[in-house]
Amino acid sequence: MARLLSVNVGLPRDVPWRGETVHTGVFKSPVSGPRRVRRLNIEGDGQGDLRGHGGEMRAVLVYQADSYRHWAAHLGRDDLVHGNFGENFTVDGLADDEVCVGDRYRIGTAVFEVTQPRVTCYRVGMRLGEPRLPALLVSHGRPGFYLRVVDEGEVEAGQEIVKVADGPERMTVAEIDALLYRPPHPADRLERALRVDALSPGWQASFRALLDQARGDGGGAAGNAGLSPVSVTRPAWDGFRPLRVERVVDETSDVRSLWLTAPDGTPLPAARPGQYLTVRTRRTDDTPGTVRSYSLSGPPGAPGYRISVKREEHGRASTWMHTGVRAGDDLQAAAPRGAFVLQDLREDTRPVVLVSAGVGVTPLLAMLYALAADADASQRQVWWLHATRNARTHAFDSEVRGLLSRLPDARFRVFYSRPEPGDPRDAGTTPGRLTADAVAQLGLPRDAQAYLCGPDHFMRSVTEALQHHGIDPLNIHTEIFGATPGSTPGIAARERSRPHSLPFSGPGPRVEFARSQVSATWNGDHDSLLELAEACDVPTRWSCRTGVCRTCETALMSGAVDYTTEPVEQPPPTSALICCSRPDGDVILDL
């Protein structure tokens, strides 16, 4: 009979770590006597980061005494005590390879249901001074698991744990954990996991993404779609190659399109609608050139590419693209990349909503071309929503209207935030901003696939409005200009410097962070590319910092990396897990 050995609680606290302050509830200590268990946690307990921990599906964390003994031997530790792994219940029995998601247990007067394995997180490693621990928990098959509180009640150390129901499909915690984090990811096992209603929504979403990938619905995507957006196709060429500027077209006073072809006249490899092209500006004696990414705005499948560049007031690259590039010039470009692409049109008749602001129109224009060219798109309802200042800044207006006219069920709305006299006053043009209230009044279909591109604040507000309207968050796809927002779970907010280069010193490889427009020399002062990016104040995304969760996965636009710690699952060669890698020569990262 399994037994509850210890009840451990702890309220969130601020802890210094690597020059930052971490707000965390990972520090748990045993308590004596009965404790009330409620829907969200145990009396006297709390979670510091509710995005990754806590909530109804993760109310109580369980870890086993047998795993304590395993880690004491493996790590050579004799100082481990109950609560050290951040668990609420330390138990005798209930091994991860025996307990199944959906199993129900009675402890004291409370009833619990197993919902998911522990999520990999750097904080358990921080707690024990073992940074490798998140990866070890997965590779050794000992993650522990979360419980949902079915019936509230009181529990106390020493009580027996009685199983009251078996979960469907009989998939163990260890099996579910490995199915997400470790290859292979067979479709039949993913389908079984998705039949377990007790499995938490986040894990279900990850398995649905992996299932789409396993079935080939991801267009040949490489990587682990359950953990991070994946590149839908392998880039057509490595590094940079010359592309010829065939012609230049001014769309507005500050948006210029460049049509690019292969210098030898052969058709360029097809790009997916929504992908971007990365261009390196010309090197001079004073500067090594810079790298910028621009969405492809032309028809997918055309023999050449079109990029459309907005001239920024202090933008060195955009100014050069507007003033220093002429028809007949050659540009150095990396192959089209990006996971922000129109989903496969086959056997999908759901409505499509395309929402953009300013030059964010460019990837959505490529998607509109694909919809207009697809014979089955006539079954779809297509909404085009665009926000700009006025008619003078409204790029591609006639082009968009022409494409929409080829779709029998298309809806068109443009919002002018600063209209001028003489601007169009037709039924599709509205003075004012594209706000949450405006979205609510449009009557958008709730089963739509929505694609958004524009400034960060615009995307946040529209995304929230779409979710509030009832569109599934999994059906809302976004692309952001410039550097993507960082994700540093549990790190206390503070004023941060703008991304900045580091002095070039020594013979080490050059590392370029393309979106942030900064670079540095790799000279061995940092343990990983992630740490180098942090030293440059480049926004980064990470969670485990040990090559498991893939939150840090970054497109590798040029060059190659070595891994200082072998990842649990190797990423494709076109991307890098920057938390555990270093450059093998010069590299350009999409950060």
C-alpha positions, 0 to 999 in steps of 0.5 A: 500500500502506498503511503504519504510520507510528508506534506510539504508547503512553502509560500513564494519568496524572492531568491538571488540567482545569477545576478537576478531575483527569482520569485519562486515557491520551489522551497518546500518544507515538511509540516506536521498535523493535518492540512486542508487541501483546496482546489488550487493548493494546500493550506500554507502553500503557494506557487510563484510562477502561475504560468508554469506551475499551479492552477487547478490541473497542477494543484499538488506536486508528488515525488517519490521516496524511491527517486530520492534514493536514486538521486542520492546515489547518482549525485553522491548526495547525503543531504536530501530531505523531503520537499527538496524537489519542490513537491507537496507530497513525498510518497512511498510508492506511486512510481512514475512508471506505474502511476497512470494519468487519469488514476484517482487516489484518496488520501485522508478525506481528499480525492485526487486525479493524476493530470500530467508529469512535472514540467521541466524547469530550471528552479528545481536545479536552482533549489538543489544546486544541480543545474543539470537536474531538469534534463536528468529528471527526463532522461532518467524517467523520474519527473514526478507528477501533478494532481488535480483536487477532485474532492477537497479535504484534509491530509496528513503525513502517515496516511495510506494512499488508496486508488479509487479509479484507473485512468483510461488508456493506462498510460503511465506518467513516465510514458507520457513524459517521454512521449513529449520530450524524447523521440520517437513520437509515434502517432498511435501513442499520441492518439492514445494520450489524447483520449485521456480526458484527465490530461491537462490542456497544455499537454493535450495541445502539445500532443495535438501539435506533435500528432499533426507533425507525425501525420505530415500535416505540418508540411514536413516540419522538422523539430518538436512541434509539441514544445516549440514552433518548428521550421516547416521546411528545411531551408533551401540553401545553407548560409547566404547566396546572391540574389539579383534585384530585378526591379524596385517598386515604391508602394508608399512614401516609406514602403519599397518592394524589391523583386529578387531573382537568381542571378543565373535566371533559374527559378528560386525555391518555393517559399511557404506563405508567411515566411521571411527572407534574411538579407545581409547589408553591404560590408564597408571599411567601417562596418561588417554589414548588418543582417535584417529579416523581411517577410516575403510579400509576393505570390508563393511559388513565383519564380522570384521573391518579393520583400517589402521594406519600411524605411525607419527613421534611424534604420541603417539597413532600411535606409540602405535598402531605400537609397543604396539598392538599385535594379541590377544589384546583388543582395546576399540572402539566406533561404526563406524561413519561419514557422508563421505560415498559412496552415495546410489548405487541404481538407480544411474549410474553416474560415481564415482571419488575416489581421495586420497593422502597417507593414505587418501586412506583408506576410499576410499578403503572401497568405492571401495570394495562396488562398486566392490561388487555391481551388478549394478556397472558395469553400472558405470565408476569408476576413481581411482586417488591416490598420494603418494611418491613412490612404497615403500609408496604405500599402497594397490596397488595390492588390489586396482588393483584387485578390479578395475579389477572386474569393466568393466569401471575402470580407474586407475592413480597413481602419484609418487611425489618422484619416485625411480629407479625400481618403476613401469612404467606402463600406470597407474603410473605417476611421479609427483604430482596430481596437478590442471593441472594434473586433467584438463588433465584427462578428468574426467566426469563432471557429476561424484560423486567425493570423496576426502581424504587426507591432507588439502592443497591437498584437497583444490587444488584438489577440486578447480580443480574439480570445475574448470573442471565443476563438481558440488560442491554439488557432491564433498565429502571430508574427512580431516585428523585430526582436521577439519578447523574452520569456524568463520564467520567475525572474523579477521584472526590472529595467533592462538595457537595450540590446548592445554589442560587446567589444570584439576581442581576440580571434573567436567566432563572430556571433550575430543576433539578427533581430536585435541588430547586435553582435559579439565575439565568442571568446570563451567567457560564457558557457553558452550562446544563451549566456552570451545573448544575456550579456548583450541584453538580447531578449531570450526565451528559456525555461530549463536551461539544460536542453529539454524544454526547447523554449530557447530553440532559435533559428540558425541562419548561418553557421553551426553549433556544438552542444556542451550538454547533449540535448534530450532530443536533437534539434534540426541542423537549421536551429540551435538550443542556445541554452546548451550550445556554443558556436562552431565558427561564425554564426547568425542567430534569429534573435 
